[in-house]
């Protein structure tokens, strides 16, 4: 599952309800539940060239991207804050500007 969805007892992703219970995320690949340890939020204001900006947050132990930029088109504009629940562990935040 993608962290927003949850998986049922048969390991099938579903968009509502969670067999893991409140405070847990369900992972289809391991058919397991993990305690939510906290969250991460990204607040970004674009520059003059918003299409050149991208970012992601990766979980270090498996390099899975847990949150990434949606693609930006409005210059010099505060973007909606994006938040993701995180299980315990280390994460890396990468931000890129294709121009340099």
Secondary structure, 3 states (H helix, E strand, C coil): CCCCCEECCCCCEECCCCCCCCCEEEECCCCEEEEEEEEEEECCECCCCHHHEEEEEEECCCCCEEEECCCCCCCCCECCCEEEEEECCCEEEEEEECCC
